[in-house]
Amino acid sequence: MEDTPMHEAETHKDIEVAPALIAVHPTQDSVAVSVGSDLRVFDLRGGSELSLLDDSSGQFHKDSIRAIHYGANGKLFVSAGDDKLVKIWCTESWHCIYTVSSEKRVSAVALSNDGLYVCFADKFGVVWVVDLEGFDGNQALVNKKAGPILAHYCSIITSLEFSPDGRFIVSADRDFKIRVTVFPKKPLDGAHEIQSFCLGHTEFVSCLAFVSSSDYPQGFLVSGSGDSTVRLWNVSSGSLLHTCEVDVQAGLLESNGRGEESNSAVTDLCTIPDGTMIAVAIQSLQGVVLLTCDLSARTLSVAKVVSIMGETFIPTSLRASTSAGLLWVVAGVSNLPGFDRPSFVRVRVISGFRKSNFYSSEKEPTLLEDNEIPGGDKLIQKLQGSVAVDEKVLQAAAEAVKVAMSNLLVKKQYTAEKREFRKRMRNDRKTKQ
């Protein structure tokens, strides 16, 4: 009987659903969506779909994409995932200029603010760096290899972010830790100086972002977690400045059916362009929670909950551009078992985030209709293929993403006997035997 839970867990691993992801160009020149191994990009300037060119390996991604990210200046775009490939794209031509092979599945990516380095993290807890020196925007990179820069001890890294001033690279993992590392002048030699640890979350850390302003250009870190909180940090000291229990403050706490309150994980967050607002996606919420950050008081508070009604729409990813005042939200999943349509994407956009009008009662965040979204029907057709998705599929997808996230990031507890059994069944031990 002791063996059964392990075999069940292994069965779940064979069918891994992956959430749909979205990324937006810093000045909203384009928007990218991934679902499964499919990467779709739409040109918002020209109002047309974009074709991707990849000569590096003869094909695009072969397995689920787990991270997509634009560089700070928008010239580069990175995609990576379960096929252990990290692809670096030039956004002028959307040509893959380089493909890096990772030793393990990739879980997070980040680009340095100066565009000279791509960092990616794997599920074994190692962060790697690729030097982009010599990239001129036209020719593909050659003879570039990834080197290890830092590591979390055998813990899945869930998020990577560079600080606004470029001094630090921040990494988060499923063991509740946030590590702030000084980004060295020669990253390929390794990053050996740890600035601080931000400790306080009681469940896995799922996402990171920085909030900053002209008065606070160095910025403060915000993190989301499986403990249903968003926390504000001083990265230089690692000090916890404020904790916002988003499910409680937004009135989202529910009963789990056993007379106990059950909280929901924060799945994603991003900074709204004015630098003092944060959009938060929560595992069971049909909408987005908007937080305001008072940088002088070092506090977070819930400003509004923007509900997305009319369909089961639980966001899996969200991003904002730095110029247009729009929040792009996506819900979707790949490899959904038991349905004729195992992969789908739904894109929604919320407007009204310009700093000048957010605090005006006349200009509040508004959910746009499909025909009001930049790019209109052409964008919808390119990024999601179709608008209509059966309600049962939407509900099943939301539950599947929740279960998959729990299986991946919630550490399982085993008895001493079961731990010994699992050790004996490890592949390296099998080989020796």
C-alpha positions as CSV (number, residue, x, y, z in Angstrom):
1,M,0.0,0.0,0.0
2,E,2.9,2.3,0.6
3,D,3.8,2.3,-3.1
4,T,0.5,3.5,-4.4
5,P,0.9,7.3,-3.8
6,M,4.2,7.3,-5.5
7,H,2.9,5.5,-8.6
8,E,-0.1,7.8,-8.7
9,A,2.2,10.8,-8.6
10,E,4.3,9.4,-11.4
11,T,1.2,8.9,-13.5
12,H,0.3,12.6,-13.1
13,K,3.7,13.6,-14.2
14,D,3.2,11.8,-17.6
15,I,0.3,14.2,-18.4
16,E,1.5,17.6,-17.4
17,V,-0.9,20.5,-18.2
18,A,0.8,23.8,-18.8
19,P,-0.8,27.3,-18.3
20,A,-1.1,29.7,-21.2
21,L,1.4,32.7,-20.8
22,I,1.4,36.2,-22.2
23,A,4.1,38.8,-22.7
24,V,3.8,42.4,-24.0
25,H,6.5,44.6,-25.6
26,P,7.5,47.4,-23.3
27,T,6.1,50.0,-25.7
28,Q,3.3,47.7,-26.9
29,D,4.7,47.1,-30.4
30,S,3.7,43.5,-30.2
31,V,2.2,40.9,-27.9
32,A,3.1,37.2,-27.5
33,V,1.1,34.3,-26.2
34,S,2.3,30.7,-25.6
35,V,0.2,27.6,-25.0
36,G,1.9,24.3,-24.9
37,S,4.7,24.3,-27.5
38,D,2.9,26.9,-29.6
39,L,4.3,30.5,-29.6
40,R,2.1,33.1,-31.2
41,V,3.0,36.8,-31.8
42,F,0.9,39.7,-33.1
43,D,2.3,43.0,-34.5
44,L,0.3,45.7,-32.8
45,R,2.0,48.5,-34.8
46,G,1.1,47.0,-38.2
47,G,-2.0,45.3,-37.1
48,S,-1.0,41.9,-38.5
49,E,0.2,38.5,-37.4
50,L,3.9,37.8,-37.3
51,S,5.7,34.7,-38.6
52,L,8.6,33.3,-36.6
53,L,11.8,32.1,-38.3
54,D,14.0,29.5,-36.6
55,D,17.0,28.0,-38.5
56,S,18.9,27.1,-35.3
57,S,17.3,23.6,-34.8
58,G,15.0,23.1,-37.7
59,Q,11.9,23.4,-35.5
60,F,10.3,25.5,-32.8
61,H,9.7,24.3,-29.3
62,K,8.9,20.6,-28.9
63,D,7.3,20.7,-25.5
64,S,5.4,23.0,-23.3
65,I,6.8,26.6,-23.0
66,R,7.1,27.6,-19.4
67,A,8.5,31.1,-19.6
68,I,8.4,34.0,-22.1
69,H,9.9,37.4,-21.6
70,Y,10.7,40.7,-23.5
71,G,13.9,42.6,-22.7
72,A,13.7,46.0,-21.1
73,N,14.3,47.8,-24.5
74,G,12.1,45.4,-26.4
75,K,14.8,44.3,-28.9
76,L,15.0,40.8,-27.6
77,F,12.5,38.1,-26.6
78,V,13.2,34.8,-24.9
79,S,11.1,31.6,-24.7
80,A,12.0,28.4,-22.9
81,G,10.4,25.4,-21.3
82,D,10.1,21.6,-20.9
83,D,12.0,20.7,-24.1
84,K,15.2,22.1,-22.3
85,L,15.6,24.7,-25.0
86,V,16.1,28.5,-24.5
87,K,15.4,30.4,-27.7
88,I,16.5,34.0,-28.1
89,W,14.5,36.0,-30.7
90,C,15.3,39.4,-32.4
91,T,12.0,41.3,-32.3
92,E,12.8,43.3,-35.4
93,S,12.7,40.3,-37.6
94,W,11.3,37.7,-35.2
95,H,14.2,35.4,-36.2
96,C,15.6,33.0,-33.6
97,I,19.2,34.3,-33.2
98,Y,20.3,31.6,-30.9
99,T,19.1,28.4,-29.2
100,V,20.7,27.2,-25.9
101,S,20.3,23.6,-24.7
102,S,19.7,23.3,-21.0
103,E,20.6,20.3,-18.9
104,K,17.2,20.4,-17.2
105,R,13.7,21.7,-17.9
106,V,13.6,25.5,-17.8
107,S,11.3,27.2,-15.3
108,A,12.1,30.9,-15.5
109,V,13.9,33.5,-17.7
110,A,15.2,37.1,-17.3
111,L,17.1,39.6,-19.5
112,S,19.5,42.1,-18.0
113,N,18.3,45.7,-18.3
114,D,21.2,46.5,-20.7
115,G,20.3,43.6,-23.0
116,L,23.7,42.0,-22.7
117,Y,22.8,38.9,-20.7
118,V,20.0,36.3,-20.8
119,C,19.5,34.3,-17.6
120,F,17.4,31.2,-17.2
121,A,16.7,28.8,-14.3
122,D,16.0,25.1,-14.3
123,K,14.0,22.8,-12.2
124,F,17.1,21.6,-10.4
125,G,17.7,25.0,-8.9
126,V,20.5,26.3,-11.1
127,V,20.6,29.7,-12.8
128,W,22.5,30.0,-16.0
129,V,23.7,33.0,-18.0
130,V,24.4,33.6,-21.7
131,D,26.6,36.5,-22.8
132,L,25.0,38.4,-25.8
133,E,28.1,40.5,-26.6
134,G,28.4,40.9,-30.3
135,F,24.7,40.9,-31.1
136,D,24.0,43.7,-33.6
137,G,20.4,42.9,-34.3
138,N,21.0,41.4,-37.8
139,Q,23.1,38.3,-37.5
140,A,22.6,35.2,-35.5
141,L,24.8,34.6,-32.5
142,V,27.5,32.0,-32.7
143,N,29.7,30.1,-30.2
144,K,27.7,31.2,-27.2
145,K,27.5,28.9,-24.3
146,A,25.5,29.1,-21.1
147,G,27.5,29.1,-17.8
148,P,26.2,28.6,-14.3
149,I,26.0,31.8,-12.3
150,L,24.2,30.7,-9.0
151,A,22.1,28.0,-7.5
152,H,19.4,27.2,-5.1
153,Y,20.0,23.8,-3.5
154,C,17.9,21.2,-5.3
155,S,14.8,23.5,-5.4
156,I,12.7,24.5,-8.4
157,I,13.3,28.2,-9.2
158,T,9.9,29.8,-10.0
159,S,10.8,33.3,-10.9
160,L,13.8,35.5,-11.9
161,E,13.9,39.3,-12.0
162,F,16.6,42.0,-12.4
163,S,16.3,45.1,-10.1
164,P,15.5,48.4,-11.9
165,D,19.1,49.6,-11.4
166,G,20.5,46.3,-12.7
167,R,22.6,45.8,-9.5
168,F,20.8,42.6,-8.4
169,I,19.3,39.5,-9.8
170,V,16.5,38.1,-7.7
171,S,15.5,34.4,-7.7
172,A,12.6,32.7,-6.0
173,D,11.9,29.0,-5.4
174,R,9.3,26.5,-4.2
175,D,11.0,26.3,-0.8
176,F,9.6,29.7,0.3
177,K,13.0,31.5,-0.4
178,I,13.8,34.7,-2.2
179,R,17.5,35.2,-2.9
180,V,19.0,38.6,-3.8
181,T,22.4,38.3,-5.6
182,V,24.7,41.0,-6.7
183,F,25.0,40.7,-10.5
184,P,28.7,40.6,-11.2
185,K,30.7,42.5,-13.9
186,K,31.8,39.2,-15.3
187,P,28.7,36.9,-14.9
188,L,30.3,33.9,-16.7
189,D,32.7,33.7,-13.7
190,G,29.7,33.2,-11.4
191,A,27.9,35.4,-8.9
192,H,29.5,34.8,-5.5
193,E,28.1,37.7,-3.5
194,I,24.7,37.3,-1.9
195,Q,23.1,40.6,-0.9
196,S,20.3,39.2,1.2
197,F,17.6,36.6,1.6
198,C,13.9,37.7,1.8
199,L,12.3,35.2,4.1
200,G,8.7,35.2,5.4
201,H,6.5,33.3,2.9
202,T,5.0,30.1,4.3
203,E,4.4,28.4,0.9
204,F,6.1,28.4,-2.5
205,V,7.0,31.8,-4.0
206,S,5.3,31.9,-7.4
207,C,6.1,35.3,-8.9
208,L,8.3,38.4,-8.5
209,A,8.1,42.0,-9.7
210,F,9.6,45.4,-8.9
211,V,7.8,48.6,-8.1
212,S,9.7,51.9,-8.5
213,S,9.2,55.6,-9.1
214,S,11.3,58.7,-9.8
215,D,11.6,59.2,-6.0
216,Y,12.6,55.6,-5.4
217,P,14.5,54.5,-8.6
218,Q,16.1,51.6,-6.9
219,G,12.7,50.1,-6.4
220,F,11.1,47.6,-3.9
221,L,10.4,44.0,-4.6
222,V,6.9,42.5,-4.5
223,S,6.3,38.7,-4.4
224,G,3.3,36.5,-4.7
225,S,3.0,33.1,-3.0
226,G,1.0,29.9,-2.5
227,D,0.2,31.4,1.0
228,S,-2.2,33.9,-0.6
229,T,-0.1,36.9,0.2
230,V,1.7,39.6,-1.7
231,R,4.7,40.9,0.2
232,L,6.8,44.0,-0.1
233,W,10.6,43.8,0.5
234,N,13.7,46.0,0.8
235,V,16.1,43.9,-1.3
236,S,19.2,45.6,0.0
237,S,18.5,44.4,3.6
238,G,16.1,41.6,2.9
239,S,13.6,43.3,5.3
240,L,9.9,42.5,5.0
241,L,8.2,45.9,4.8
242,H,4.5,44.8,4.5
243,T,2.3,41.8,3.9
244,C,-1.0,42.0,2.1
245,E,-3.3,39.0,2.5
246,V,-5.0,39.5,-0.8
247,D,-7.6,36.8,-0.4
248,V,-8.8,38.2,2.9
249,Q,-8.7,41.9,1.9
250,A,-10.4,41.3,-1.4
251,G,-13.1,39.1,0.3
252,L,-12.0,35.9,-1.5
253,L,-11.5,33.5,1.4
254,E,-13.7,30.4,1.0
255,S,-14.5,27.3,2.9
256,N,-12.9,24.1,1.7
257,G,-16.0,22.1,2.6
258,R,-14.6,20.7,5.9
259,G,-15.4,23.7,8.0
260,E,-12.0,25.2,7.4
261,E,-11.0,28.3,5.4
262,S,-9.0,27.5,2.3
263,N,-6.8,30.1,0.7
264,S,-5.8,30.3,-3.0
265,A,-2.3,30.7,-4.4
266,V,-1.2,33.9,-6.1
267,T,-0.4,32.7,-9.6
268,D,1.0,35.8,-11.2
269,L,1.5,39.5,-10.7
270,C,2.9,42.5,-12.6
271,T,3.6,46.1,-12.1
272,I,1.2,48.6,-13.8
273,P,3.2,51.2,-15.8
274,D,2.9,54.1,-13.3
275,G,5.0,52.0,-10.9
276,T,2.8,52.2,-7.8
277,M,0.1,49.7,-8.9
278,I,0.3,45.9,-9.0
279,A,-2.1,43.6,-10.8
280,V,-2.5,40.2,-9.1
281,A,-4.0,36.9,-10.4
282,I,-5.3,34.5,-7.8
283,Q,-6.0,30.8,-8.4
284,S,-9.8,30.8,-8.0
285,L,-10.6,34.4,-8.9
286,Q,-12.5,35.3,-12.1
287,G,-10.7,38.6,-12.5
288,V,-7.8,40.6,-11.2
289,V,-7.0,42.2,-7.9
290,L,-5.4,45.6,-8.1
291,L,-3.1,46.7,-5.3
292,T,-1.7,50.2,-4.7
293,C,1.8,50.5,-3.2
294,D,2.6,53.6,-1.1
295,L,6.3,53.7,-1.6
296,S,6.9,56.4,1.1
297,A,4.9,54.5,3.7
298,R,6.1,51.0,2.4
299,T,2.6,49.6,2.4
300,L,0.3,47.6,0.1
301,S,-3.4,47.8,0.0
302,V,-6.2,46.4,-2.2
303,A,-7.6,49.2,-4.4
304,K,-10.1,47.2,-6.5
305,V,-11.2,43.8,-7.8
306,V,-11.9,43.9,-11.5
307,S,-14.2,41.0,-12.2
308,I,-14.4,39.3,-15.5
309,M,-17.9,38.0,-15.8
310,G,-19.9,36.1,-18.4
311,E,-17.6,33.1,-18.6
312,T,-15.3,31.1,-16.5
313,F,-12.1,33.2,-16.9
314,I,-9.4,32.6,-14.3
315,P,-6.2,34.2,-15.4
316,T,-3.1,32.1,-15.8
317,S,-0.8,35.1,-16.8
318,L,-0.9,38.9,-17.0
319,R,1.4,41.6,-18.2
320,A,1.2,45.4,-18.9
321,S,3.1,47.6,-21.3
322,T,5.0,50.7,-20.1
323,S,3.1,53.1,-22.3
324,A,-0.4,52.3,-23.2
325,G,-2.1,51.9,-19.8
326,L,-3.5,48.5,-20.7
327,L,-3.4,45.3,-18.8
328,W,-3.2,42.1,-20.9
329,V,-4.7,39.0,-19.3
330,V,-4.8,35.5,-20.6
331,A,-6.5,32.3,-19.5
332,G,-5.7,29.0,-21.1
333,V,-4.1,25.6,-20.8
334,S,-2.4,22.9,-22.9
335,N,-2.6,19.1,-22.6
336,L,-6.0,19.1,-21.0
337,P,-6.9,15.4,-20.7
338,G,-10.4,14.1,-21.7
339,F,-11.4,16.8,-24.1
340,D,-11.5,17.2,-27.9
341,R,-9.8,20.6,-27.5
342,P,-6.9,19.9,-25.1
343,S,-5.3,23.4,-25.7
344,F,-6.9,26.8,-25.8
345,V,-6.3,30.4,-25.1
346,R,-8.6,33.3,-24.1
347,V,-7.2,36.9,-24.2
348,R,-8.8,39.8,-22.4
349,V,-7.6,43.4,-21.9
350,I,-8.4,45.9,-19.1
351,S,-7.9,49.6,-19.8
352,G,-7.8,52.7,-17.6
353,F,-4.3,52.5,-16.0
354,R,-2.8,55.8,-16.9
355,K,-1.5,57.5,-13.7
356,S,-3.4,60.7,-14.5
357,N,-6.8,59.1,-14.5
358,F,-6.6,56.1,-12.2
359,Y,-7.5,58.1,-9.1
360,S,-10.3,59.9,-11.0
361,S,-13.8,58.5,-10.2
362,E,-14.7,59.0,-13.9
363,K,-11.9,56.8,-15.2
364,E,-11.9,53.4,-13.7
365,P,-10.4,50.2,-15.0
366,T,-12.7,48.8,-17.7
367,L,-12.8,45.4,-19.3
368,L,-12.6,45.9,-23.1
369,E,-14.8,44.0,-25.6
370,D,-13.0,41.9,-28.2
371,N,-13.6,44.5,-30.9
372,E,-12.1,47.2,-28.7
373,I,-8.8,45.4,-28.1
374,P,-5.8,46.8,-30.1
375,G,-5.6,44.6,-33.2
376,G,-9.3,43.6,-32.9
377,D,-10.5,40.5,-34.6
378,K,-7.1,39.8,-36.3
379,L,-5.4,39.7,-32.9
380,I,-8.1,37.4,-31.5
381,Q,-7.8,35.1,-34.4
382,K,-4.0,34.9,-34.2
383,L,-3.6,34.6,-30.5
384,Q,-6.5,32.4,-29.5
385,G,-7.8,31.0,-32.8
386,S,-11.4,31.1,-31.7
387,V,-13.5,33.0,-29.2
388,A,-16.0,30.2,-28.3
389,V,-14.9,27.7,-25.7
390,D,-17.3,25.4,-24.0
391,E,-17.9,26.3,-20.3
392,K,-17.1,22.8,-19.2
393,V,-13.7,23.1,-20.8
394,L,-13.1,26.4,-19.1
395,Q,-14.0,25.0,-15.7
396,A,-11.9,21.8,-16.2
397,A,-9.0,23.9,-17.4
398,A,-9.0,26.1,-14.3
399,E,-9.1,23.0,-12.0
400,A,-6.3,21.3,-14.0
401,V,-4.0,24.3,-13.8
402,K,-4.6,24.5,-10.0
403,V,-3.8,20.8,-9.5
404,A,-0.8,20.9,-11.8
405,M,0.6,23.9,-9.9
406,S,0.1,22.1,-6.6
407,N,1.7,18.9,-7.8
408,L,4.7,20.9,-9.1
409,L,5.3,23.4,-6.2
410,V,3.7,22.0,-3.0
411,K,6.3,19.8,-1.3
412,K,5.0,16.4,-0.5
413,Q,5.4,14.9,2.9
414,Y,6.5,11.3,3.2
415,T,7.0,8.9,6.1
416,A,10.5,7.7,6.9
417,E,9.7,4.3,5.3
418,K,8.4,5.9,2.1
419,R,11.4,8.2,1.8
420,E,13.7,5.1,2.0
421,F,11.7,3.4,-0.7
422,R,11.9,6.4,-3.0
423,K,15.6,6.6,-2.5
424,R,16.0,3.0,-3.5
425,M,13.8,3.6,-6.6
426,R,15.9,6.6,-7.8
427,N,17.3,6.1,-11.4
428,D,20.9,6.6,-10.3
429,R,20.4,3.9,-7.6
430,K,18.8,1.5,-10.0
431,T,21.8,1.8,-12.3
432,K,24.2,1.0,-9.5
433,Q,22.1,-2.0,-8.5
